[in-house]
Amino acid sequence: MSVEKFRNRSRRFALAAVFGVIIFVSKLVIPMPLDKALVIVQALFLALGSLLLGPLGATFVSTVGGLLTAIWRAPFAPFTLAFAILYGVLTDALVFAFKAKTSTDVRTWRLIVAVTVATTVVGLASYYVTAHVLTLLPRNPILELAIIIAGVANGLAGGYLAATIWRKALRHIVWA
Protein backbone atom coordinates (compact mmCIF):
# COMPACT_ATOMS: atom_id res chain seq x y z
CA MET A 1 0.00 0.00 0.00
CA SER A 2 1.39 3.36 -0.96
CA VAL A 3 1.87 6.13 1.55
CA GLU A 4 -0.76 8.27 -0.18
CA LYS A 5 -3.40 5.52 -0.01
CA PHE A 6 -2.61 4.99 3.66
CA ARG A 7 -2.99 8.73 4.35
CA ASN A 8 -6.31 8.84 2.52
CA ARG A 9 -7.64 5.84 4.44
CA SER A 10 -6.43 7.32 7.72
CA ARG A 11 -8.10 10.64 6.94
CA ARG A 12 -11.34 8.93 5.98
CA PHE A 13 -11.31 6.86 9.17
CA ALA A 14 -10.52 9.89 11.35
CA LEU A 15 -13.24 12.00 9.74
CA ALA A 16 -15.82 9.22 10.08
CA ALA A 17 -14.83 8.79 13.72
CA VAL A 18 -15.15 12.53 14.41
CA PHE A 19 -18.55 12.67 12.70
CA GLY A 20 -19.71 9.58 14.63
CA VAL A 21 -18.57 11.06 17.93
CA ILE A 22 -20.42 14.31 17.17
CA ILE A 23 -23.59 12.32 16.53
CA PHE A 24 -23.09 10.44 19.81
CA VAL A 25 -22.50 13.65 21.79
CA SER A 26 -25.66 15.18 20.29
CA LYS A 27 -27.58 12.18 21.62
CA LEU A 28 -26.11 12.74 25.09
CA VAL A 29 -26.97 16.44 25.17
CA ILE A 30 -30.59 16.02 24.07
CA PRO A 31 -32.64 14.03 26.62
CA MET A 32 -34.56 10.89 25.65
CA PRO A 33 -37.07 10.65 23.90
CA LEU A 34 -36.54 14.14 22.44
CA ASP A 35 -33.31 12.91 20.82
CA LYS A 36 -35.46 10.71 18.55
CA ALA A 37 -37.30 13.75 17.19
CA LEU A 38 -34.29 16.06 16.85
CA VAL A 39 -32.04 14.16 14.48
CA ILE A 40 -30.82 17.13 12.47
CA VAL A 41 -27.25 16.55 13.69
CA GLN A 42 -27.40 12.94 12.49
CA ALA A 43 -28.94 13.96 9.17
CA LEU A 44 -26.27 16.62 8.62
CA PHE A 45 -23.26 14.46 9.46
CA LEU A 46 -24.52 11.38 7.63
CA ALA A 47 -25.06 13.51 4.52
CA LEU A 48 -21.60 15.04 4.87
CA GLY A 49 -20.14 11.59 5.45
CA SER A 50 -21.73 10.33 2.27
CA LEU A 51 -20.47 13.32 0.30
CA LEU A 52 -16.94 13.46 1.70
CA LEU A 53 -16.14 9.81 2.27
CA GLY A 54 -17.69 8.33 -0.84
CA PRO A 55 -19.46 4.98 -1.01
CA LEU A 56 -20.56 3.79 2.43
CA GLY A 57 -19.35 7.00 4.06
CA ALA A 58 -22.63 7.60 5.88
CA THR A 59 -22.73 3.93 6.84
CA PHE A 60 -19.29 4.18 8.41
CA VAL A 61 -20.22 7.37 10.29
CA SER A 62 -23.51 5.90 11.53
CA THR A 63 -21.77 2.72 12.68
CA VAL A 64 -19.35 4.71 14.84
CA GLY A 65 -22.17 6.82 16.29
CA GLY A 66 -24.39 3.77 16.74
CA LEU A 67 -21.70 1.76 18.54
CA LEU A 68 -21.02 4.59 20.97
CA THR A 69 -24.73 5.17 21.59
CA ALA A 70 -25.33 1.43 22.02
CA ILE A 71 -22.64 1.28 24.70
CA TRP A 72 -24.26 4.24 26.47
CA ARG A 73 -27.77 2.78 26.24
CA ALA A 74 -26.95 -0.89 26.72
CA PRO A 75 -30.49 -2.25 27.25
CA PHE A 76 -31.46 -1.20 23.71
CA ALA A 77 -28.05 -1.79 22.12
CA PRO A 78 -29.15 -4.16 19.32
CA PHE A 79 -31.92 -1.83 18.19
CA THR A 80 -29.80 1.30 18.55
CA LEU A 81 -27.03 -0.18 16.43
CA ALA A 82 -29.38 -1.72 13.87
CA PHE A 83 -31.29 1.50 13.27
CA ALA A 84 -28.11 3.57 13.22
CA ILE A 85 -26.63 1.34 10.52
CA LEU A 86 -29.92 1.28 8.61
CA TYR A 87 -29.93 5.10 8.65
CA GLY A 88 -26.39 5.22 7.25
CA VAL A 89 -27.00 2.58 4.58
CA LEU A 90 -30.25 4.21 3.51
CA THR A 91 -28.60 7.64 3.33
CA ASP A 92 -25.75 6.29 1.20
CA ALA A 93 -28.13 4.37 -1.05
CA LEU A 94 -30.47 7.31 -1.61
CA VAL A 95 -27.65 9.82 -2.20
CA PHE A 96 -26.35 7.40 -4.83
CA ALA A 97 -29.78 6.55 -6.30
CA PHE A 98 -30.80 10.20 -6.61
CA LYS A 99 -27.36 11.09 -8.01
CA ALA A 100 -27.09 13.89 -5.48
CA LYS A 101 -23.32 14.18 -5.94
CA THR A 102 -21.66 14.68 -9.28
CA SER A 103 -17.92 14.56 -9.81
CA THR A 104 -17.65 18.29 -9.15
CA ASP A 105 -20.73 19.43 -7.24
CA VAL A 106 -23.75 18.53 -5.16
CA ARG A 107 -27.29 18.78 -6.45
CA THR A 108 -28.95 20.49 -3.52
CA TRP A 109 -32.54 19.35 -4.03
CA ARG A 110 -31.57 15.77 -4.71
CA LEU A 111 -29.47 15.68 -1.55
CA ILE A 112 -32.29 17.22 0.47
CA VAL A 113 -34.78 14.65 -0.84
CA ALA A 114 -32.38 11.74 -0.19
CA VAL A 115 -31.71 12.81 3.41
CA THR A 116 -35.38 13.61 4.06
CA VAL A 117 -36.58 10.23 2.81
CA ALA A 118 -33.88 8.36 4.77
CA THR A 119 -34.68 10.27 7.96
CA THR A 120 -38.43 9.77 7.67
CA VAL A 121 -38.22 6.07 6.78
CA VAL A 122 -35.85 5.25 9.65
CA GLY A 123 -37.95 7.26 12.11
CA LEU A 124 -41.11 5.43 11.11
CA ALA A 125 -39.35 2.05 11.09
CA SER A 126 -37.94 2.54 14.58
CA TYR A 127 -41.34 3.70 15.86
CA TYR A 128 -43.04 0.71 14.23
CA VAL A 129 -40.64 -1.75 15.86
CA THR A 130 -40.93 -0.04 19.25
CA ALA A 131 -44.72 0.38 19.25
CA HIS A 132 -46.02 -2.50 17.15
CA VAL A 133 -43.45 -5.30 17.27
CA LEU A 134 -42.05 -4.93 20.79
CA THR A 135 -45.05 -3.02 22.22
CA LEU A 136 -42.78 -0.87 24.36
CA LEU A 137 -44.94 2.15 23.49
CA PRO A 138 -48.71 2.30 23.01
CA ARG A 139 -49.85 3.00 19.46
CA ASN A 140 -50.48 6.71 19.07
CA PRO A 141 -51.59 8.25 15.74
CA ILE A 142 -50.63 11.74 16.93
CA LEU A 143 -47.12 10.52 17.75
CA GLU A 144 -46.94 8.82 14.34
CA LEU A 145 -47.83 12.09 12.64
CA ALA A 146 -45.31 13.95 14.78
CA ILE A 147 -42.61 11.47 13.76
CA ILE A 148 -43.40 12.01 10.09
CA ILE A 149 -43.35 15.80 10.50
CA ALA A 150 -40.14 15.72 12.56
CA GLY A 151 -38.48 13.34 10.09
CA VAL A 152 -39.35 15.55 7.16
CA ALA A 153 -38.30 18.76 8.94
CA ASN A 154 -35.01 17.32 10.21
CA GLY A 155 -34.23 15.73 6.86
CA LEU A 156 -34.93 18.96 4.99
CA ALA A 157 -32.78 20.97 7.37
CA GLY A 158 -29.96 18.42 7.51
CA GLY A 159 -29.84 18.00 3.73
CA TYR A 160 -29.93 21.74 3.14
CA LEU A 161 -27.19 22.41 5.71
CA ALA A 162 -25.01 19.64 4.26
CA ALA A 163 -25.36 21.06 0.73
CA THR A 164 -24.60 24.57 1.98
CA ILE A 165 -21.56 23.46 3.99
CA TRP A 166 -20.38 21.45 0.99
CA ARG A 167 -20.62 24.43 -1.34
CA LYS A 168 -19.13 26.97 1.06
CA ALA A 169 -16.30 24.98 2.62
CA LEU A 170 -15.83 21.36 1.63
CA ARG A 171 -16.25 20.90 -2.11
CA HIS A 172 -12.53 20.95 -2.77
CA ILE A 173 -11.79 18.17 -0.27
CA VAL A 174 -11.88 14.75 -1.91
CA TRP A 175 -10.65 11.65 -0.09
CA ALA A 176 -12.84 9.00 -1.62
C-alpha positions as CSV (number, residue, x, y, z in Angstrom):
1,M,0.0,0.0,0.0
2,S,1.4,3.4,-1.0
3,V,1.9,6.1,1.5
4,E,-0.8,8.3,-0.2
5,K,-3.4,5.5,0.0
6,F,-2.6,5.0,3.7
7,R,-3.0,8.7,4.3
8,N,-6.3,8.8,2.5
9,R,-7.6,5.8,4.4
10,S,-6.4,7.3,7.7
11,R,-8.1,10.6,6.9
12,R,-11.3,8.9,6.0
13,F,-11.3,6.9,9.2
14,A,-10.5,9.9,11.3
15,L,-13.2,12.0,9.7
16,A,-15.8,9.2,10.1
17,A,-14.8,8.8,13.7
18,V,-15.2,12.5,14.4
19,F,-18.6,12.7,12.7
20,G,-19.7,9.6,14.6
21,V,-18.6,11.1,17.9
22,I,-20.4,14.3,17.2
23,I,-23.6,12.3,16.5
24,F,-23.1,10.4,19.8
25,V,-22.5,13.7,21.8
26,S,-25.7,15.2,20.3
27,K,-27.6,12.2,21.6
28,L,-26.1,12.7,25.1
29,V,-27.0,16.4,25.2
30,I,-30.6,16.0,24.1
31,P,-32.6,14.0,26.6
32,M,-34.6,10.9,25.6
33,P,-37.1,10.6,23.9
34,L,-36.5,14.1,22.4
35,D,-33.3,12.9,20.8
36,K,-35.5,10.7,18.6
37,A,-37.3,13.8,17.2
38,L,-34.3,16.1,16.8
39,V,-32.0,14.2,14.5
40,I,-30.8,17.1,12.5
41,V,-27.2,16.6,13.7
42,Q,-27.4,12.9,12.5
43,A,-28.9,14.0,9.2
44,L,-26.3,16.6,8.6
45,F,-23.3,14.5,9.5
46,L,-24.5,11.4,7.6
47,A,-25.1,13.5,4.5
48,L,-21.6,15.0,4.9
49,G,-20.1,11.6,5.5
50,S,-21.7,10.3,2.3
51,L,-20.5,13.3,0.3
52,L,-16.9,13.5,1.7
53,L,-16.1,9.8,2.3
54,G,-17.7,8.3,-0.8
55,P,-19.5,5.0,-1.0
56,L,-20.6,3.8,2.4
57,G,-19.3,7.0,4.1
58,A,-22.6,7.6,5.9
59,T,-22.7,3.9,6.8
60,F,-19.3,4.2,8.4
61,V,-20.2,7.4,10.3
62,S,-23.5,5.9,11.5
63,T,-21.8,2.7,12.7
64,V,-19.4,4.7,14.8
65,G,-22.2,6.8,16.3
66,G,-24.4,3.8,16.7
67,L,-21.7,1.8,18.5
68,L,-21.0,4.6,21.0
69,T,-24.7,5.2,21.6
70,A,-25.3,1.4,22.0
71,I,-22.6,1.3,24.7
72,W,-24.3,4.2,26.5
73,R,-27.8,2.8,26.2
74,A,-26.9,-0.9,26.7
75,P,-30.5,-2.3,27.3
76,F,-31.5,-1.2,23.7
77,A,-28.0,-1.8,22.1
78,P,-29.1,-4.2,19.3
79,F,-31.9,-1.8,18.2
80,T,-29.8,1.3,18.5
81,L,-27.0,-0.2,16.4
82,A,-29.4,-1.7,13.9
83,F,-31.3,1.5,13.3
84,A,-28.1,3.6,13.2
85,I,-26.6,1.3,10.5
86,L,-29.9,1.3,8.6
87,Y,-29.9,5.1,8.6
88,G,-26.4,5.2,7.2
89,V,-27.0,2.6,4.6
90,L,-30.2,4.2,3.5
91,T,-28.6,7.6,3.3
92,D,-25.8,6.3,1.2
93,A,-28.1,4.4,-1.0
94,L,-30.5,7.3,-1.6
95,V,-27.7,9.8,-2.2
96,F,-26.3,7.4,-4.8
97,A,-29.8,6.5,-6.3
98,F,-30.8,10.2,-6.6
99,K,-27.4,11.1,-8.0
100,A,-27.1,13.9,-5.5
101,K,-23.3,14.2,-5.9
102,T,-21.7,14.7,-9.3
103,S,-17.9,14.6,-9.8
104,T,-17.7,18.3,-9.2
105,D,-20.7,19.4,-7.2
106,V,-23.7,18.5,-5.2
107,R,-27.3,18.8,-6.5
108,T,-29.0,20.5,-3.5
109,W,-32.5,19.4,-4.0
110,R,-31.6,15.8,-4.7
111,L,-29.5,15.7,-1.6
112,I,-32.3,17.2,0.5
113,V,-34.8,14.7,-0.8
114,A,-32.4,11.7,-0.2
115,V,-31.7,12.8,3.4
116,T,-35.4,13.6,4.1
117,V,-36.6,10.2,2.8
118,A,-33.9,8.4,4.8
119,T,-34.7,10.3,8.0
120,T,-38.4,9.8,7.7
121,V,-38.2,6.1,6.8
122,V,-35.8,5.2,9.7
123,G,-37.9,7.3,12.1
124,L,-41.1,5.4,11.1
125,A,-39.4,2.0,11.1
126,S,-37.9,2.5,14.6
127,Y,-41.3,3.7,15.9
128,Y,-43.0,0.7,14.2
129,V,-40.6,-1.8,15.9
130,T,-40.9,0.0,19.2
131,A,-44.7,0.4,19.2
132,H,-46.0,-2.5,17.2
133,V,-43.5,-5.3,17.3
134,L,-42.0,-4.9,20.8
135,T,-45.0,-3.0,22.2
136,L,-42.8,-0.9,24.4
137,L,-44.9,2.2,23.5
138,P,-48.7,2.3,23.0
139,R,-49.8,3.0,19.5
140,N,-50.5,6.7,19.1
141,P,-51.6,8.2,15.7
142,I,-50.6,11.7,16.9
143,L,-47.1,10.5,17.7
144,E,-46.9,8.8,14.3
145,L,-47.8,12.1,12.6
146,A,-45.3,13.9,14.8
147,I,-42.6,11.5,13.8
148,I,-43.4,12.0,10.1
149,I,-43.3,15.8,10.5
150,A,-40.1,15.7,12.6
151,G,-38.5,13.3,10.1
152,V,-39.3,15.5,7.2
153,A,-38.3,18.8,8.9
154,N,-35.0,17.3,10.2
155,G,-34.2,15.7,6.9
156,L,-34.9,19.0,5.0
157,A,-32.8,21.0,7.4
158,G,-30.0,18.4,7.5
159,G,-29.8,18.0,3.7
160,Y,-29.9,21.7,3.1
161,L,-27.2,22.4,5.7
162,A,-25.0,19.6,4.3
163,A,-25.4,21.1,0.7
164,T,-24.6,24.6,2.0
165,I,-21.6,23.5,4.0
166,W,-20.4,21.5,1.0
167,R,-20.6,24.4,-1.3
168,K,-19.1,27.0,1.1
169,A,-16.3,25.0,2.6
170,L,-15.8,21.4,1.6
171,R,-16.3,20.9,-2.1
172,H,-12.5,21.0,-2.8
173,I,-11.8,18.2,-0.3
174,V,-11.9,14.8,-1.9
175,W,-10.7,11.7,-0.1
176,A,-12.8,9.0,-1.6
